[in-house]
């Protein structure tokens, strides 16, 4: 199987997994606070990856520390807290729709911080995407929601996608020579203790885990989110970045909103036609970013 086919298979699989992650967060929030869900997600993912450190312990930390920190802190730790906090006030489907901002921020961070070239079509694509994002936020979840609150919590999602964009560019720039599993193991080894200290030292996670009637069910969903949606997916995502480049990898957000909308409808969330149209506008912007005059390094081998 050629590189192009492998890249597309990985892209679709990741979109399905990450598109489902917003509903998994929602289920975790039934028994735990947003900080506890995020802390559990990172702690469980780190514990799952720890045995792999036995085989993948060899790494030049001095040389690769910057990339590992960008990957761990901006690609996992901060977004985990931002997404779950946002979902305390906005729906999982809206969160998934706004996640489509990632490729646009990827382009902008690449241009500003890493001197990547950007074409006129990509600039137009970014502008089109942001118009769609503004419309999506303005439309809200439903007419009963407080509009100011909706905007504030939607901005948390936007901040999370900005973090993802920083991480994606950091992986490409600083960890391209490092094995995907090795990089993932070490990034979680770095952020795992941070999350665990905060989780058990500054939250009521033990109280909720032992006394909340839905704790076991919620913990199960969080574990799936941590192991499949964080630990394993990050390994695969790093592989995709190396195979096809940062912009193509970030384009899994084409499908993530569709999966998130599907789960939202299944869970009786309110999704209106105007929100769907706004997502289509965002996706049109992403298509413009990816389809015209890509730098040679971002094109999948034929």
N, C-alpha and C positions, 0 to 999 in steps of 0.2 A: 504494500500500500504506500502511495507516495505521500510526500510531506503535506500537500494541499488537502488531501482527503483526511489525513489524520488530524490536521488543524481544525477542519470543519466538524468532525466527530467530537473532538474535545470541546469546541465552542458550544455545540448544542447541548452536550451533557452538562457543562457548567451552567448554562442558562437555565436548565431545568432544576438543577440543585439550588442555585442561588435565587431563582425566582420563587422557590418554595420556602426559602429561609425566613421571609417576612412573616409568613403564617406560623412558622415554628416559633419565632420570637413572640408572636401574639399569644400562642398557647403557653409559653413559659411565663408570661406576665400574669397569668391567672392565679399563680401561687406566689410569685416572687416579684420584688420591685425591679425597676429597669436596671439599676446598678447591679443588682444580684444576678439577673439574667446575663448581663454582659460579663460580669466577673466569673460566673460559672462557665460560660461559653469558653472564655480564654483559658481558665484553669483546667477544665476537662480536656480541651484540645491539647494543651501543653503536656498534661499527664499522659495522654494517648501517644504523643510523639516521643516522649522521654526514652522508651526502650530503643528507639532507632538511633539514639545518640551513641550507643555502644559501637555501632558500625560506622557512624558518620561523625565521629568526634574530631577527626582531623580537618582543621581549617585554620587559616591564618587570620586570627581575630583582629589583629592590628590593621591588616590591609582591608578586611571586609566588614569591619564593625559599622561603618557608615551605612553601607547597603543593608546590613542586617537590621539596624535600628529603623531605617526608613520602611523596610518591609514589615517588621514586627509592630512598631508603634503606629505608623500611619496606615498600614495595610490591614491591621487586625485590631489592635488594642483600642485606639480612639474611635474608629467607626463602630465597634461593638457597642460602646456606651452611647454614642450619638443616635444610632438607629433605634435602640430599645427605648431611649428617652423620648424620641419622636413618636413612637408607636403608643405611648401612653395617652396621646391626644389626637393623633390622626390614624386613619385606617392602614392596615397592612398593604392593601392594594395601592393606595396613594403613595406610600413609602416606596413600593416597588416601581411605580411609574417614575417617580423623581430620581430613582437610581440611574435612569437613562442619561443623566447629566455627566456621568463618568467620562465618556470619550471626549466630550467637549473640554472638560477640565484637563484631560490628558494632553490634548493638543496645546492648550494654553501653557501648562506647566512645562511641557517639552520645549516650547518656543522661548519662554521667559528664562527658565532656569538651566536648560540643557542645550540652548542654541540650535534647536531643531528648526529646519526650514518649514515654512507654512505657505501654502498657495492661496491665491485669491478665492478659489472655490471653497477651501477649508475655512477661511475667515467667514465667508457667507454662510457656510454650514453651521458654524458656531453661533452666529447671530440668529439664524433661523431656529436653532435648537433652544436658545435662551428665550426667544419669543414664546415658543411652545411651553417652556418651563414656567414662565411668568403667568401664562394663561392657566396652566394647570393649578398653580398655587392659588390664583385668584378665584378659581371655581370652587375650591374647597371640597370637603367630603360631602356635605349636604347643607341645606339652607339653615339648619338649626345651629350649626357650629359657629362659634365666635370667630370672625374673620381674622382679627389680630392674632389670636392664639393659633389659628391654622397657619398663618404666614410664619410666625415665630418657630413653630415646630417643623414646618417644611424646610426652613433654613437650616435646621439641624441635619436634615437629610442631605441638603446641598453641601454642607460642611463635610459630611462623611464621604461624599463622592469626591470632593476636593482632596481629601486624605488619600483615597484610593488612587487618584491621579498622581499624587506625589510618590506613592509607593511603586506604582507601575513604572514610572520613569526612573526611579531609583534602582529598581531591579534590573532594568535594561542597561543602565549606565554602570552600575557597580558590582552586579552579581551575575553577569552574563557568562562568566567563566566558572561559576560554582555550580555543582550538581544541585538540581532542584530540591531533592529530598534533604540534602545536607543543609542547604540554605533555610528550608522550612523548619527543620529540627532546631537549628540554632536560633532562628528568630523567635520561635515559641519558647525556647529555653531562656531567652533574655526577658521576654514579656510575661511569661508564666508566673514567676515569683512576684512580680509587681501586682498582677491581678489577684493572686492568692492572698497576699498581705492585705490588700484593700478589702477583698471579699470577706475574710474571716476576722479582720481587725476593725472594720468600720461599717459593717452592715449587719442586719439581723437575719442573715441567711440560715443560720443553724435553727433559730426559732421558727422560721417559716417552713423549713424542711421537715421539722419534727412535729409541727402542730397544724399546719394548713391541710385541709382535707384533700386538696388536689395537688399536693406537693410531689408525690411520686409520679403522677401523670405528667406534670409540667417538667419535672427533672428529666423524664424520658425524652421529651421533645427537645429540651435544651441539649441533651447528650447527642442526639442525632444532629442537631445544628452544629455542635462543637466538632464532632468527629468527621462528619461528612461535609458539612457546609464550611468548615474552617480548615481543619488539619489536612484532610485528604485533598480538598479542592484547591488549596493553596499550592500544593505540590504540582498538581495538574496544571494550574494556571501559570505557574512559573515555567513549566515546560512549553505551554502555548506561547508565552512571550518570546521564548528563545526560538521557537519554530517559525513564528509569523510576525513578530514585532509588537510594539506596545499598542498601536492604534487598533489593529485587528483584534488583539486579545481583549481590549476594553470594549469591543463591539458586541460582546455577549449581551450587552444591555439592549440590543435589538429585541431579544427574546425574553429577557427577564421581566419587563412590564407585562407582556402577554401572559406569562405563567402566573405572575402576581395577581393580575386581574382575574384569571381563571379561579385561583384559590379564593379570592375575595368574593366572587359570585357564589362559589360553593358554600362559603361561610355567611352568606346573606348580608354582605357589606353593600352599601349604597354606591353604585358606580353609574354616572350619567354619561350620555352621549358626548357631551362637550369635553369631558375629561378624556374620553377615548380619542376624540379629534385632536386634542392638545398633545397626547402621546404620539399620534401619527405625525404631527408637525415636528416633534422632537426627533423621531426616528428619521424623518426626511432630512433633518439637519445632519444627523449622524451619517446617513447615506452619502450626503454631499462631502462630508469630511473624508470618507473612506474610498470613494469611487473615482476620484479624479486626481491625476498627477501625484500619486504617492511617491515618496522618496524610495529609492531602490531597496533600502534596507527593510522597508515595511511591506514589501510585496512578497507574497507566498510563492515559492518556486513552482513553476508549472510542471 
